[in-house]
């Protein structure tokens, strides 16, 4: 739509500048070349099924890069190869590269290798094959970003950008023929050696499972079985340190199987590296991403008698109404991953819900049950919806979402809150806007859109920044702002947002949206700065120019996992049972602990916060004790701030509930538990 009869090579021409959210993504604006491991999208699942059906010897991964670049093919940076990938794979990378070089030399093409890109994150198309017995190869072509464009090398045309990719395809076929025996023997030896190494390894298996949320168990099982990993039910109760794993809600993975390297890559916690720079994230430990209790099994901890029936086709768990139809009230706890979907659908049809801010004990059909913080109450006496309709809908929702609902026959509790207590807060049906458009991260917006749309069946209005000032905010009670630059709102937009919050709205800020809000005067939160750790550099001495990029890059946090201590009695952490949780961080923005201690329901551990991944020595000291979440207030509204993305790549199931709680319970947070 941006092309005329005459081709324009000017880089400023509209044809060469993609509109937000740019290309390369799927419908929900995810980069599918980061989804080989998480497998959260149907495109990836179909692709992986085909991959394992063929078990290819070579897997080509074609991409484009900036116009002022030449052509790249692997091997990548040697110091950033994943250590669980056998060295023979990288030797074959070099041998195949010789075929590419010969053909590209004949064409006179410029190219480079062993720079810029690496083979560490196993969720990419060029790296996942390497840890599955194949040889994955990345190709990056300097793109014309249209029909033709000026570059430092001269005019780059679309046909030219095809040439190198086509040539690399042909030279790959030549390499496959020339290295046939090497490739076949490598794949065979890959799986044979994996079993040998597993038999001699210290870690014999992993056990995991959450007794309170079978849905998260299911979603992890789904990923593992799609990767052809053998998983079994836990046959008997097992205790590891302070964790108890129970049959029926826990599972065990023996490492002595063909996919042992992949298992270790998915479950290990790695904190030492040969390089401090990463093209992508430095860790992705799946049970931490799911916030699931798990343990390594080694030595006396391993016992083959723990292995029960094999899990072959994981099924979404179903829930039920315990106690049958009630004439007084129903209640369900907030632990389940899909409780937001249940609550939202009930409120959409007019059912009134309340949330408990304290614990209580009630008589149920099987005895007395303790209901924890965040329990959802459905008192029938205040409803405008017919009780039989509520029962019918609850029955279906419980079954479909793996949530158990309890029938209550009396408002008089055995202990704790009675059901008419003022410590039950009335909920509001969420009406949520997320700001997008130029300046915002399309990936971050898309990840939240996907979470609302595909997981929770909740409405989410996507509103671009340049539309905000003319849009009426009366219909919204929640606004989400993700990583991005919001200067386009101007002072008028800031004032409008301030008035909306003051009148009772809940504003949720992620990553750089927090620092923007600070600069806009919407919050008084403070940040850790380099000046806080400043040391004299008068005697720093002579530094080598060629070291500058690596030294500065090493101070970034490209993607690591940290331990955060949480207040499970706070509305933002209803549904969490442990006093800590793993969080994923891929930026260096750190909030200081506020003077109002009640405004910080999540704080990074002050002792050893790093659970897995890379962080520099200066940054590990700076991050200790910083705030993970801070609550602010303007008037009767709340501002909920976190410097992380709780919906990262759709597989961080463990922090999704933090976003849900902000949406459903943000308005219930006391003004005294907020900074102003």
C-alpha positions as CSV (number, residue, x, y, z in Angstrom):
1,X,0.0,0.0,0.0
2,X,3.1,2.3,0.3
3,X,4.5,1.6,-3.2
4,X,4.1,3.7,-6.3
5,X,5.2,3.1,-9.9
6,X,8.7,4.4,-9.2
7,X,10.7,2.6,-6.6
8,X,12.0,4.8,-3.8
9,X,15.3,3.8,-2.1
10,X,15.3,6.7,0.4
11,X,15.4,5.0,3.9
12,X,13.0,7.6,5.2
13,X,10.3,6.6,2.7
14,X,7.2,5.1,4.3
15,X,7.6,1.8,2.5
16,X,10.8,1.1,4.5
17,X,9.3,2.0,7.9
18,X,6.9,-0.6,9.3
19,X,3.9,0.7,11.3
20,X,3.3,-0.5,14.9
21,X,3.5,-3.3,15.9
22,X,5.8,-4.2,13.0
23,X,6.1,-7.5,11.2
24,X,7.6,-10.9,12.0
25,X,4.9,-11.7,14.6
26,X,1.9,-13.9,14.8
27,X,-1.7,-12.7,15.4
28,X,-1.0,-11.8,19.0
29,X,2.3,-10.1,18.2
30,X,4.6,-12.9,19.5
31,X,7.9,-13.7,18.0
32,X,7.4,-17.3,17.1
33,X,11.2,-17.8,16.8
34,X,11.2,-17.6,20.7
35,X,8.5,-20.2,21.1
36,X,10.2,-23.5,20.1
37,X,10.7,-24.2,23.8
38,X,7.6,-22.7,25.5
39,X,5.2,-24.0,22.7
40,X,2.4,-21.6,23.7
41,X,1.0,-21.1,20.1
42,X,-0.6,-23.5,17.6
43,X,1.9,-22.5,15.0
44,X,4.8,-23.7,17.2
45,X,3.1,-26.9,18.2
46,X,2.5,-27.9,14.6
47,X,6.0,-27.0,13.7
48,X,7.4,-29.1,16.5
49,X,5.3,-32.1,15.7
50,X,6.7,-32.0,12.2
51,X,10.2,-31.6,13.5
52,X,10.0,-34.7,15.7
53,X,8.3,-36.7,13.0
54,X,11.2,-36.1,10.6
55,X,14.1,-35.7,13.1
56,X,16.0,-33.7,10.5
57,X,19.8,-33.8,10.3
58,X,20.0,-30.1,9.4
59,X,17.4,-27.4,10.2
60,X,17.7,-24.1,8.4
61,X,16.5,-20.9,10.1
62,X,16.2,-18.0,7.7
63,X,15.9,-14.4,8.9
64,X,16.6,-10.8,7.9
65,X,18.5,-8.1,9.8
66,X,19.3,-4.4,9.3
67,X,19.8,-2.9,5.9
68,X,23.4,-1.8,6.7
69,X,24.4,-5.4,7.4
70,X,25.8,-8.0,5.1
71,X,25.0,-11.7,5.5
72,X,25.5,-13.9,8.5
73,X,25.6,-17.7,8.9
74,X,26.6,-19.8,11.8
75,X,28.7,-20.8,13.7
76,X,27.8,-18.0,16.2
77,X,29.9,-16.7,19.1
78,X,31.7,-19.8,20.5
79,X,31.8,-18.6,24.1
80,X,28.0,-18.4,24.1
81,X,27.2,-21.9,23.0
82,X,24.9,-23.8,25.4
83,X,27.1,-26.1,27.5
84,X,24.6,-29.0,27.3
85,X,24.9,-29.1,23.5
86,X,27.6,-31.6,22.5
87,X,30.8,-30.1,21.0
88,X,30.4,-32.2,17.9
89,X,27.4,-30.2,16.9
90,X,29.5,-27.0,16.8
91,X,32.2,-28.8,14.9
92,X,29.6,-29.7,12.2
93,X,28.5,-26.0,12.2
94,X,32.1,-25.1,11.1
95,X,32.2,-27.9,8.5
96,X,28.9,-26.8,7.0
97,X,30.0,-23.2,7.0
98,X,32.9,-24.1,4.6
99,X,30.3,-25.0,2.0
100,X,28.4,-21.7,2.5
101,X,31.7,-19.7,2.3
102,X,32.7,-21.4,-1.0
103,X,29.4,-20.6,-2.8
104,X,29.2,-17.1,-1.4
105,X,32.8,-16.4,-2.4
106,X,31.9,-17.4,-6.0
107,X,29.0,-14.9,-5.8
108,X,31.3,-12.1,-4.4
109,X,28.9,-11.7,-1.4
110,X,30.1,-10.2,1.8
111,X,29.3,-12.3,4.9
112,X,30.5,-13.0,8.5
113,X,30.3,-15.7,11.1
114,X,31.2,-16.1,14.8
115,X,29.8,-12.7,15.8
116,X,26.6,-11.1,16.9
117,X,24.5,-14.3,17.3
118,X,24.8,-17.2,19.7
119,X,23.5,-20.7,20.4
120,X,22.5,-20.4,24.0
121,X,18.7,-19.9,24.3
122,X,17.2,-23.3,23.3
123,X,13.9,-21.8,22.3
124,X,15.1,-20.4,19.0
125,X,14.9,-22.1,15.6
126,X,18.6,-22.4,15.2
127,X,19.3,-23.7,18.7
128,X,16.4,-26.1,19.6
129,X,17.6,-28.5,16.9
130,X,21.1,-28.6,18.4
131,X,19.8,-30.0,21.7
132,X,17.7,-32.5,19.8
133,X,20.3,-34.3,17.7
134,X,20.1,-32.0,14.7
135,X,22.2,-29.2,13.4
136,X,20.4,-25.9,13.5
137,X,21.8,-23.0,11.4
138,X,20.8,-19.4,11.5
139,X,21.0,-17.2,8.4
140,X,20.6,-13.4,8.6
141,X,20.4,-11.3,5.4
142,X,20.7,-7.5,5.4
143,X,17.2,-6.6,4.3
144,X,15.9,-4.1,1.7
145,X,12.8,-3.7,4.0
146,X,10.9,-3.2,0.8
147,X,11.7,-3.2,-2.9
148,X,15.0,-1.4,-2.7
149,X,16.8,0.8,-0.2
150,X,20.1,2.7,0.1
151,X,22.7,1.2,2.4
152,X,26.4,1.6,3.3
153,X,27.1,-1.1,0.6
154,X,25.1,0.7,-2.1
155,X,21.6,-0.1,-3.3
156,X,20.0,-3.2,-1.8
157,X,17.2,-4.7,-3.8
158,X,14.7,-7.3,-2.9
159,X,16.0,-9.8,-5.5
160,X,19.5,-9.3,-4.1
161,X,18.3,-10.2,-0.6
162,X,16.9,-13.4,-1.9
163,X,20.1,-14.4,-3.6
164,X,22.2,-15.1,-0.6
165,X,19.4,-17.0,1.2
166,X,18.9,-19.1,-1.9
167,X,22.6,-19.8,-2.3
168,X,22.8,-20.9,1.4
169,X,19.9,-23.3,0.8
170,X,21.8,-24.9,-2.1
171,X,25.1,-25.0,-0.2
172,X,23.3,-26.7,2.7
173,X,22.2,-29.4,0.4
174,X,25.7,-29.8,-0.8
175,X,26.9,-30.0,2.8
176,X,24.3,-32.6,3.7
177,X,25.5,-34.8,0.8
178,X,29.2,-34.3,1.5
179,X,28.8,-34.8,5.3
180,X,26.2,-37.5,5.1
181,X,28.0,-40.0,7.3
182,X,29.1,-37.4,9.8
183,X,25.5,-36.1,10.2
184,X,24.0,-39.6,10.5
185,X,26.6,-40.7,13.1
186,X,26.2,-37.5,15.0
187,X,22.4,-37.9,15.4
188,X,22.8,-41.5,16.4
189,X,25.6,-40.8,18.9
190,X,23.7,-37.8,20.3
191,X,21.0,-40.0,21.7
192,X,23.2,-42.9,22.7
193,X,25.6,-40.6,24.6
194,X,22.6,-38.8,26.2
195,X,21.5,-42.1,27.8
196,X,25.1,-43.0,28.8
197,X,25.7,-39.6,30.4
198,X,22.3,-39.7,32.2
199,X,23.1,-43.1,33.7
200,X,26.3,-41.7,35.2
201,X,24.9,-38.3,36.2
202,X,24.4,-37.2,39.8
203,X,20.9,-35.9,39.1
204,X,18.7,-38.9,38.4
205,X,15.4,-37.1,38.0
206,X,13.1,-34.2,38.9
207,X,9.8,-34.1,40.8
208,X,7.3,-31.3,40.6
209,X,3.7,-30.4,41.3
210,X,1.3,-28.0,43.0
211,X,-1.5,-29.6,45.1
212,X,-3.5,-26.3,45.0
213,X,-3.5,-25.6,41.2
214,X,-3.8,-28.7,38.9
215,X,-4.1,-26.4,35.9
216,X,-0.5,-25.2,36.1
217,X,0.6,-28.8,36.5
218,X,-1.4,-29.6,33.3
219,X,0.2,-26.9,31.3
220,X,3.7,-27.9,32.2
221,X,2.9,-31.6,31.5
222,X,1.6,-30.5,28.1
223,X,4.8,-28.8,27.2
224,X,7.0,-31.6,28.4
225,X,5.1,-34.4,26.5
226,X,5.1,-32.3,23.3
227,X,8.9,-32.3,23.6
228,X,8.8,-36.1,23.7
229,X,9.9,-36.1,27.4
230,X,8.8,-39.1,29.4
231,X,6.9,-38.0,32.5
232,X,5.3,-40.2,35.2
233,X,2.8,-39.8,38.0
234,X,4.4,-39.8,41.5
235,X,3.5,-43.1,43.0
236,X,4.0,-42.3,46.7
237,X,4.5,-39.3,48.9
238,X,8.0,-37.7,48.7
239,X,9.6,-35.1,51.0
240,X,12.5,-33.0,49.9
241,X,13.7,-30.3,52.3
242,X,10.6,-28.3,53.3
243,X,8.6,-29.5,50.3
244,X,6.1,-32.4,50.3
245,X,5.1,-33.9,47.0
246,X,1.9,-36.0,47.0
247,X,0.5,-38.6,44.6
248,X,-2.2,-37.3,42.3
249,X,-0.8,-33.8,42.2
250,X,2.9,-34.4,41.6
251,X,4.9,-35.9,38.8
252,X,8.4,-37.3,38.3
253,X,10.8,-37.2,35.3
254,X,13.7,-39.7,35.3
255,X,16.7,-38.2,33.4
256,X,17.8,-41.6,32.1
257,X,16.0,-41.3,28.8
258,X,16.9,-40.1,25.2
259,X,15.8,-36.5,25.9
260,X,18.0,-36.2,29.1
261,X,19.9,-33.1,27.7
262,X,16.7,-31.3,27.0
263,X,15.3,-32.2,30.4
264,X,18.3,-30.7,32.1
265,X,18.2,-27.6,29.9
266,X,14.5,-27.1,31.0
267,X,15.0,-27.8,34.7
268,X,18.5,-26.7,35.6
269,X,19.3,-23.5,37.5
270,X,22.5,-22.1,36.0
271,X,24.4,-19.1,37.5
272,X,27.9,-19.5,36.0
273,X,28.7,-18.7,32.4
274,X,31.8,-18.4,30.2
275,X,30.5,-15.2,28.7
276,X,28.5,-12.3,30.2
277,X,26.6,-11.3,27.0
278,X,23.6,-13.1,25.6
279,X,21.7,-12.6,22.3
280,X,18.5,-13.6,24.2
281,X,17.6,-14.6,27.8
282,X,20.2,-16.3,30.0
283,X,17.7,-18.7,31.7
284,X,14.2,-20.2,31.4
285,X,13.9,-22.8,34.2
286,X,10.4,-24.1,33.5
287,X,9.3,-25.0,37.1
288,X,10.4,-21.6,38.2
289,X,8.5,-20.0,35.4
290,X,5.4,-21.9,36.5
291,X,6.1,-21.1,40.2
292,X,5.7,-24.9,40.9
293,X,7.4,-26.6,43.8
294,X,10.1,-28.9,42.4
295,X,13.2,-30.8,43.5
296,X,16.2,-32.5,42.0
297,X,16.5,-36.2,42.8
298,X,20.0,-37.5,43.4
299,X,21.8,-40.0,45.6
300,X,19.4,-41.4,48.3
301,X,16.7,-39.0,47.1
302,X,16.3,-41.1,43.9
303,X,14.2,-44.2,44.1
304,X,12.7,-45.9,41.0
305,X,9.8,-46.9,43.2
306,X,8.6,-43.3,43.1
307,X,7.7,-43.8,39.4
308,X,4.0,-44.5,38.8
309,X,2.0,-44.6,35.6
310,X,3.3,-42.9,32.5
311,X,1.7,-39.6,31.4
312,X,0.9,-39.9,27.7
313,X,-1.9,-37.5,27.0
314,X,-2.3,-34.8,29.7
315,X,-5.8,-33.5,30.1
316,X,-7.0,-30.3,31.5
317,X,-8.3,-31.1,35.1
318,X,-11.9,-30.7,35.9
319,X,-13.5,-29.3,39.1
320,X,-16.8,-29.8,40.8
321,X,-19.3,-28.3,43.3
322,X,-18.6,-30.0,46.6
323,X,-21.8,-30.3,48.6
324,X,-24.2,-29.9,45.6
325,X,-26.7,-27.1,45.2
326,X,-26.8,-24.5,48.0
327,X,-29.5,-22.3,49.3
328,X,-27.2,-19.9,51.0
329,X,-23.8,-19.3,49.4
330,X,-20.9,-20.8,47.4
331,X,-17.2,-20.2,47.8
332,X,-14.0,-21.0,45.8
333,X,-10.4,-20.3,46.6
334,X,-8.3,-18.2,44.3
335,X,-5.4,-20.7,43.8
336,X,-6.5,-22.1,40.4
337,X,-4.9,-20.6,37.3
338,X,-8.4,-20.2,35.7
339,X,-10.2,-18.6,38.6
340,X,-10.1,-15.2,36.9
341,X,-12.0,-16.8,34.0
342,X,-14.6,-18.1,36.4
343,X,-15.0,-14.8,38.3
344,X,-15.2,-12.8,35.1
345,X,-17.8,-15.0,33.4
346,X,-20.0,-15.0,36.6
347,X,-19.9,-11.2,36.9
348,X,-20.6,-10.8,33.1
349,X,-24.0,-12.4,33.7
350,X,-24.7,-10.2,36.7
351,X,-23.6,-12.5,39.6
352,X,-22.3,-10.5,42.5
353,X,-19.0,-11.7,44.0
354,X,-17.1,-10.8,47.1
355,X,-13.5,-11.5,48.1
356,X,-12.3,-12.4,51.6
357,X,-9.5,-10.2,53.0
358,X,-9.0,-12.7,55.9
359,X,-9.3,-16.4,56.5
360,X,-12.4,-18.1,57.8
361,X,-13.6,-21.7,58.6
362,X,-16.9,-23.0,57.4
363,X,-18.9,-26.2,57.6
364,X,-19.0,-28.0,54.2
365,X,-20.4,-31.4,53.3
366,X,-17.2,-33.2,54.2
367,X,-16.5,-31.4,57.4
368,X,-14.9,-28.1,58.3
369,X,-12.8,-26.3,55.8
370,X,-10.4,-23.4,56.2
371,X,-10.8,-20.8,53.4
372,X,-7.7,-18.7,52.8
373,X,-7.1,-15.1,51.8
374,X,-8.7,-14.2,48.5
375,X,-11.5,-16.7,48.7
376,X,-14.4,-15.7,46.4
377,X,-17.8,-15.7,48.0
378,X,-21.1,-15.9,46.1
379,X,-23.9,-15.1,48.7
380,X,-27.2,-16.1,47.1
381,X,-29.4,-13.8,49.2
382,X,-28.1,-10.6,47.5
383,X,-28.3,-11.9,43.9
384,X,-30.5,-10.7,41.1
385,X,-29.7,-13.8,39.1
386,X,-31.9,-16.9,39.8
387,X,-30.1,-19.4,42.2
388,X,-30.7,-22.3,39.8
389,X,-29.0,-20.4,37.0
390,X,-26.1,-19.6,39.2
391,X,-25.8,-23.3,40.2
392,X,-26.0,-24.4,36.6
393,X,-23.3,-21.9,35.5
394,X,-21.1,-22.7,38.4
395,X,-21.3,-26.4,37.7
396,X,-20.1,-25.9,34.1
397,X,-17.4,-23.3,35.0
398,X,-16.0,-25.6,37.8
399,X,-15.8,-28.5,35.4
400,X,-14.2,-26.6,32.5
401,X,-11.7,-24.6,34.6
402,X,-10.4,-27.1,37.1
403,X,-11.8,-25.1,40.1
404,X,-13.6,-26.7,43.0
405,X,-16.5,-24.8,44.4
406,X,-17.9,-25.4,47.9
407,X,-21.6,-25.1,48.9
408,X,-22.0,-23.2,52.2
409,X,-25.2,-23.6,54.3
410,X,-24.6,-20.9,56.9
411,X,-23.2,-17.4,57.2
412,X,-21.9,-18.2,60.7
413,X,-18.3,-19.4,60.4
414,X,-16.6,-21.8,62.8
415,X,-13.8,-19.2,63.1
416,X,-12.6,-16.1,61.3
417,X,-14.9,-14.0,59.2
418,X,-18.6,-14.5,59.1
419,X,-19.9,-14.2,55.6
420,X,-21.5,-10.8,56.2
421,X,-18.3,-9.3,57.5
422,X,-17.1,-5.9,56.2
423,X,-13.8,-7.7,55.5
424,X,-15.4,-9.2,52.4
425,X,-15.0,-6.7,49.6
426,X,-17.4,-6.4,46.7
427,X,-15.8,-7.0,43.3
428,X,-16.3,-5.1,40.1
429,X,-16.6,-6.5,36.6
430,X,-13.2,-5.5,35.0
431,X,-13.4,-3.2,32.0
432,X,-9.9,-2.9,30.9
433,X,-7.9,-0.8,28.5
434,X,-4.3,-1.4,27.4
435,X,-2.4,1.4,25.8
436,X,-0.5,0.5,22.6
437,X,0.7,2.1,19.4
438,X,3.9,3.7,18.4
439,X,6.4,3.8,21.2
440,X,5.1,0.8,23.1
441,X,6.4,-2.7,23.0
442,X,4.2,-4.7,20.6
443,X,5.4,-8.0,22.2
444,X,4.4,-6.8,25.7
445,X,1.0,-5.6,24.6
446,X,0.5,-8.8,22.6
447,X,1.4,-11.0,25.5
448,X,-1.2,-9.4,27.8
449,X,-3.8,-9.4,25.0
450,X,-3.2,-13.1,24.5
451,X,-3.5,-13.8,28.2
452,X,-6.8,-12.0,28.4
453,X,-8.2,-13.3,25.2
454,X,-7.0,-16.9,25.0
455,X,-6.6,-17.8,28.7
456,X,-9.1,-15.8,30.7
457,X,-11.8,-15.1,28.0
458,X,-11.8,-11.4,29.2
459,X,-12.5,-8.3,27.2
460,X,-9.5,-6.1,26.6
461,X,-9.7,-2.8,24.7
462,X,-6.5,-2.1,22.7
463,X,-6.2,1.7,22.5
464,X,-3.3,3.4,20.7
465,X,-1.6,6.4,22.4
466,X,-2.7,8.9,19.7
467,X,-6.4,7.9,20.4
468,X,-6.2,8.2,24.2
469,X,-6.7,12.0,24.6
470,X,-10.0,11.8,22.5
471,X,-11.3,8.6,24.1
472,X,-13.8,8.7,26.9
473,X,-12.4,6.8,30.0
474,X,-15.8,6.5,31.7
475,X,-16.3,2.9,30.6
476,X,-12.9,1.7,32.0
477,X,-12.0,0.8,35.6
478,X,-8.6,-0.6,34.8
479,X,-5.8,0.8,32.5
480,X,-2.6,-1.1,31.7
481,X,0.6,0.5,30.4
482,X,3.5,-1.7,29.4
483,X,7.1,-1.1,28.5
484,X,7.3,2.0,26.2
485,X,7.6,5.7,25.6
486,X,4.4,7.6,26.5
487,X,5.6,11.1,25.8
488,X,2.9,11.2,23.0
489,X,0.2,11.6,25.7
490,X,1.4,15.1,26.4
491,X,0.5,17.1,29.5
492,X,-3.2,16.8,28.6
493,X,-3.1,13.0,28.6
494,X,-1.3,13.0,31.9
495,X,-3.9,15.2,33.5
496,X,-6.6,13.1,32.1
497,X,-5.0,9.9,33.4
498,X,-4.5,11.6,36.8
499,X,-8.2,12.6,37.1
500,X,-9.3,9.1,36.0
501,X,-7.1,7.4,38.7
502,X,-8.3,9.9,41.3
503,X,-11.9,9.0,40.7
504,X,-11.2,5.3,41.5
505,X,-9.5,3.8,38.5
506,X,-6.7,1.2,38.8
507,X,-3.6,2.0,36.8
508,X,-1.2,-0.9,36.2
509,X,2.3,0.0,35.1
510,X,5.0,-2.4,33.8
511,X,8.7,-1.9,33.2
512,X,9.5,1.5,31.7
513,X,5.9,2.7,32.1
514,X,6.8,3.0,35.8
515,X,9.7,5.4,35.2
516,X,7.5,7.4,32.8
517,X,4.9,7.7,35.5
518,X,7.5,9.0,37.9
519,X,8.7,11.6,35.4
520,X,5.1,12.6,34.7
521,X,4.4,13.2,38.4
522,X,1.9,10.4,38.8
523,X,3.9,8.5,41.4
524,X,6.6,9.2,44.0
525,X,8.4,5.9,43.6
526,X,12.2,6.1,43.7
527,X,14.7,4.1,41.6
528,X,18.2,2.7,42.3
529,X,20.7,4.6,40.2
530,X,24.4,4.2,39.4
531,X,25.1,7.1,41.7
532,X,23.9,4.9,44.6
533,X,26.8,2.5,44.0
534,X,29.2,5.1,42.6
535,X,32.9,4.5,43.2
536,X,35.9,6.6,42.3
537,X,37.4,5.8,38.9
538,X,40.2,8.3,39.1
539,X,42.8,5.4,39.0
540,X,40.9,3.3,36.5
541,X,43.8,3.3,34.1
542,X,44.0,2.8,30.4
543,X,41.1,0.7,28.9
544,X,41.1,-1.0,25.6
545,X,38.6,0.4,23.1
546,X,37.7,-3.1,21.8
547,X,36.6,-4.1,25.3
548,X,34.1,-1.3,25.7
549,X,31.0,-3.0,24.2
550,X,31.4,-6.2,26.1
551,X,32.2,-4.5,29.4
552,X,29.1,-2.3,29.2
553,X,26.9,-5.0,27.8
554,X,27.8,-7.2,30.8
555,X,26.0,-4.7,33.0
556,X,22.7,-5.4,31.4
557,X,20.2,-8.0,32.6
558,X,19.1,-9.8,29.5
559,X,16.8,-12.2,31.2
560,X,17.4,-13.8,34.7
561,X,15.2,-15.3,37.4
562,X,15.2,-13.8,41.0
563,X,13.7,-14.8,44.3
564,X,11.1,-12.3,45.5
565,X,9.5,-12.4,49.0
566,X,5.8,-11.8,49.0
567,X,2.9,-11.0,51.4
568,X,0.3,-13.7,50.7
569,X,-2.2,-11.8,52.7
570,X,-2.0,-8.8,50.3
571,X,-4.7,-8.5,47.6
572,X,-2.0,-8.6,44.9
573,X,-0.9,-12.0,46.1
574,X,-4.2,-13.8,46.8
575,X,-3.9,-17.3,45.5
576,X,-0.2,-17.7,46.3
577,X,0.6,-20.1,49.2
578,X,4.4,-19.8,49.6
579,X,6.0,-16.7,51.0
580,X,8.2,-16.2,48.0
581,X,8.0,-16.6,44.2
582,X,10.4,-16.6,41.2
583,X,10.2,-13.5,39.0
584,X,11.7,-13.0,35.6
585,X,13.6,-9.8,35.0
586,X,15.2,-8.5,31.7
587,X,16.0,-4.9,32.5
588,X,18.0,-2.9,35.0
589,X,15.2,-0.7,36.3
590,X,15.0,-1.2,40.1
591,X,12.6,0.4,42.5
592,X,13.8,1.4,46.0
593,X,11.9,0.1,48.9
594,X,9.4,2.9,49.8
595,X,9.3,4.4,53.3
596,X,5.7,3.1,53.6
597,X,6.5,-0.6,54.2
598,X,2.9,-1.6,53.5
599,X,3.1,-0.2,50.0
600,X,5.6,-3.0,49.0
601,X,3.9,-6.4,49.0
602,X,6.8,-7.9,47.0
603,X,10.5,-7.4,47.7
604,X,13.6,-8.9,46.0
605,X,15.5,-11.1,48.5
606,X,18.1,-9.2,50.4
607,X,20.4,-12.2,50.8
608,X,20.8,-14.3,47.6
609,X,18.2,-13.1,45.1
610,X,19.6,-14.8,42.0
611,X,17.9,-18.1,41.3
612,X,19.1,-18.7,37.8
613,X,20.7,-16.7,35.0
614,X,23.4,-14.1,34.6
615,X,23.8,-10.8,36.5
616,X,27.0,-8.8,37.1
617,X,28.5,-8.4,40.5
618,X,27.6,-4.7,40.8
619,X,24.0,-5.3,39.7
620,X,23.5,-8.2,42.2
621,X,24.4,-5.9,45.0
622,X,22.1,-3.1,43.7
623,X,19.1,-5.4,43.3
624,X,19.1,-6.9,46.8
625,X,16.2,-5.7,48.8
626,X,14.7,-3.6,46.0
627,X,10.9,-3.5,45.5
628,X,9.3,-6.0,43.2
629,X,5.9,-4.4,43.4
630,X,4.9,-1.0,44.8
631,X,1.3,0.3,45.2
632,X,0.7,4.1,44.8
633,X,-2.5,6.1,45.1
634,X,-4.1,9.3,43.7
635,X,-7.4,10.2,45.3
636,X,-9.5,7.0,45.6
637,X,-7.6,5.2,42.8
638,X,-4.6,2.9,42.9
639,X,-1.4,2.7,40.8
640,X,0.2,-0.8,40.8
641,X,3.8,-0.8,39.7
642,X,6.2,-3.6,38.8
643,X,9.4,-3.3,36.7
644,X,8.8,-6.7,35.2
645,X,6.4,-8.2,32.6
646,X,4.2,-10.8,34.4
647,X,3.1,-12.3,31.0
648,X,6.5,-12.8,29.5
649,X,6.3,-15.0,26.3
650,X,3.1,-16.6,27.6
651,X,5.0,-19.3,29.5
652,X,5.5,-17.4,32.7
653,X,2.4,-18.9,34.2
654,X,3.7,-18.2,37.7
655,X,3.4,-14.4,37.6
656,X,0.2,-14.2,35.5
657,X,-1.9,-14.2,38.7
658,X,-0.1,-11.0,39.8
659,X,-1.7,-9.3,36.8
660,X,-5.1,-10.9,37.4
661,X,-5.0,-9.8,41.1
662,X,-4.1,-6.2,40.0
663,X,-7.2,-6.2,37.7
664,X,-9.7,-7.8,40.1
665,X,-8.5,-6.7,43.5
666,X,-6.6,-3.4,42.9
667,X,-9.5,-1.3,44.0
668,X,-9.8,-3.2,47.3
669,X,-6.3,-2.2,48.4
670,X,-6.4,0.2,51.4
671,X,-5.2,3.7,50.8
672,X,-3.0,3.3,53.8
673,X,-1.0,0.6,52.0
674,X,0.1,2.9,49.2
675,X,2.6,5.7,48.5
676,X,1.2,9.1,47.4
